[in-house]
Every structure is written in structure tokens, then in C-alpha cells.
């Protein structure tokens, strides 16, 4: 049985939290929280690493409620600093970007940075890394992505701007969860 389930793909903030706090646990990446909770209930994984809240933008979906209502228990909590960056496939400056892909929480956490760029349209993705994959697959010249510096660099994108989060103390709390 796999020890730990978490939201993938690699280089998401969930994966970064796993690498920092639980580096020696064998793990399985999932594409949704629904899949993680199902695998935990079916005992295909022993534990799950689930984002529950961000200190600047609040609860992460209904994850905390789902943990409480599903008979799971929180074993431990970890706080991961979140630093967001702007990357692009082709654009070399923000003025050339018309569309940005990212996870809704990352979009919410960078509103102040983008306030003067009213021409930009935001497209929601299931994770910041999924947003990178969408951007690369679409090969759009005038599009960008909000993600971690590690994820942007790991995917050979152009790093346009670092630390674009609204609050320098931005962090997300992850819960290590198991069946009760």
C-alpha cells in the first residue's frame, strides 16, 4: 500500500510540501481531491497530504469540511511559504501577455500585482503545474502562467517576474490526514 496520496502533478505546491516535510514517504499523485479522498477511504493509501487553508485567501475549497465530515483525522499540519511567479512560453514582458493560466487560489493571491493590467484574462486550472502544461500544449505566444519558480524553471518557461504574491508572508497550511 502506498503511504501517501497528494495532488499532482510533480512540482505543485502539494509536491513541494511533500518534499519539504515528508521526503521519505513513498507517494502517489492524484488529479483531484475527490480521487485522494476516495483512495483514502478505500485504503489504497495510508495517508493524504491536503491543503486546507491559505493565510491570505482563506480555506482551500471545502477540504477542511470534507476531512471533518468523512471520518478522517488530521495527524499533523505543515505550513509552506508560497511565493508566486509569472512565467511565459514566448512573451518577454508582461505588457505582451493577454491571457494567464493558473489555479484559482494563485490568481486570487496575486490580484494586486495584476491590477494595472486590465487587458489580461485569467483562465482557471486544476493546479499551477496543470496551468503550465495547458500553456505549453497551447503554445500561445501572448499567454502566461502563475506558478512557483521551481515549476516555471522545470518546464523551461521564461521567468518574467518573481514574488508577485500580494503578501510576502503568504503561506498554505497542509494537513496530513488518515482514516480515523
C-alpha positions in Angstrom: 0.0 0.0 0.0 1.2 3.5 -0.9 2.0 5.6 2.2 0.9 9.0 0.9 -1.5 10.4 -1.6 -1.4 14.0 -2.8 -2.5 16.3 -5.5 -0.2 16.2 -8.6 1.4 16.6 -11.0 5.0 16.9 -9.8 6.2 20.4 -8.8 2.8 21.5 -7.5 2.8 23.2 -4.1 1.4 19.8 -2.7 4.5 18.1 -4.1 6.8 20.9 -2.7 5.2 20.4 0.7 5.8 16.6 0.5 9.4 17.1 -0.5 10.0 19.5 2.4 8.1 17.8 5.2 7.6 14.2 4.2 10.5 13.4 1.8 10.9 9.8 2.7 7.3 8.6 2.2 6.5 6.7 -0.9 3.7 8.5 -2.6 1.1 8.6 -5.3 0.0 11.7 -7.2 -3.7 12.2 -7.9 -5.5 14.6 -10.3 -8.2 15.8 -7.8 -9.1 15.9 -4.2 -12.1 13.7 -4.9 -9.7 10.9 -6.0 -7.5 11.4 -2.9 -10.4 11.1 -0.5 -11.7 8.1 -2.4 -8.3 6.4 -2.3 -8.0 7.1 1.5 -11.5 5.7 2.2 -10.7 2.6 0.1 -7.4 2.2 1.9 -5.3 2.3 -1.3 -3.2 5.0 0.5 -2.5 5.2 4.2 -2.4 8.9 4.5 -3.1 12.0 2.4 -1.5 15.4 2.3 -4.2 18.0 1.7 -4.1 21.8 1.5 -6.6 23.2 3.9 -6.1 27.0 4.2 -4.0 29.9 2.9 -3.2 32.6 5.3 -4.1 35.4 2.8 -7.0 33.9 0.8 -8.7 31.6 3.2 -9.9 28.0 3.1 -8.8 25.8 0.2 -12.1 24.7 -1.3 -14.1 22.5 1.1 -11.1 20.3 2.1 -11.3 21.1 5.8 -15.0 20.4 5.9 -14.5 17.1 4.0 -11.9 15.9 6.4 -14.2 16.7 9.4 -17.2 15.1 7.8 -15.6 12.0 6.3 -14.3 10.3 9.4 -10.7 11.2 8.7 -8.4 12.8 11.3 -5.6 15.3 11.0 -2.3 13.9 12.3 -0.1 16.9 11.7 -0.1 20.3 10.0 2.6 21.9 7.9 3.0 25.5 6.8 4.6 26.1 3.4 5.6 29.6 2.3 4.1 30.4 -1.1 6.0 32.6 -3.5 4.3 33.1 -6.8 6.0 34.0 -10.1 4.9 34.9 -13.6 6.2 32.8 -16.5 5.6 32.6 -20.2 6.2 30.3 -23.1 7.2 33.2 -25.5 6.3 36.6 -24.2 9.3 38.6 -22.8 7.4 41.2 -20.8 4.0 41.4 -19.0 2.7 44.1 -21.4 2.7 41.4 -24.2 0.5 39.0 -22.2 -3.2 38.8 -22.9 -4.1 35.6 -21.0 -2.9 34.0 -17.8 -3.4 30.4 -16.7 -3.3 29.3 -13.1 -5.0 27.8 -10.1 -7.8 30.0 -8.7 -6.0 30.4 -5.4 -2.9 31.7 -7.1 -4.9 34.1 -9.2 -6.6 35.4 -6.0 -3.3 35.7 -4.2 -1.8 37.9 -7.0 -4.6 40.4 -7.6 -2.7 43.5 -6.5 0.2 42.7 -8.9 -2.2 42.5 -11.9 -4.5 45.4 -11.0 -2.8 47.7 -13.6 -3.1 45.1 -16.3 -6.8 45.2 -17.1 -6.2 43.7 -20.6 -5.3 40.3 -19.1 -7.9 37.5 -19.0 -7.4 34.8 -16.3 -8.1 31.1 -17.0 -8.5 28.7 -14.1 -6.7 25.4 -14.0 -6.7 22.5 -11.5 -3.2 23.3 -10.3 -0.4 25.8 -11.1 1.5 23.0 -12.8 -1.6 21.9 -14.8 -1.7 25.6 -15.9 1.9 25.3 -17.2 1.0 22.2 -19.1 -2.0 23.9 -20.7 0.2 26.9 -21.7 2.8 24.6 -23.2 0.3 22.5 -25.0 -1.5 25.5 -26.5 1.9 27.1 -27.4 0.4 30.6 -27.0 2.8 33.5 -27.6 0.8 36.0 -25.6 -0.1 33.9 -22.6 1.5 33.4 -19.2 1.2 31.4 -16.1 1.3 32.0 -12.3 3.3 29.3 -10.6 6.3 28.6 -8.4 9.8 29.5 -9.7 10.7 25.8 -9.5 7.8 24.7 -11.6 8.4 27.5 -14.2 12.1 26.6 -14.5 11.5 22.9 -14.5 9.2 23.4 -17.6 11.7 25.6 -19.4 9.5 28.7 -19.4 10.7 32.3 -19.4 10.6 33.7 -15.8 9.1 37.2 -16.2 8.6 38.3 -12.6 9.2 36.8 -9.1 7.4 37.1 -5.8 4.2 38.6 -7.3 2.0 37.4 -4.4 0.1 40.1 -2.7 1.6 39.4 0.8 5.2 38.4 1.3 4.1 36.3 4.3 1.8 34.2 2.0 1.7 30.6 3.2 -0.5 27.5 2.9 -1.3 25.0 5.6 -1.2 21.4 4.6 -2.8 18.6 6.7 -1.5 15.1 7.0 -4.7 13.1 7.1 -5.6 9.4 7.8 -8.7 7.4 8.4 -10.0 7.7 12.0 
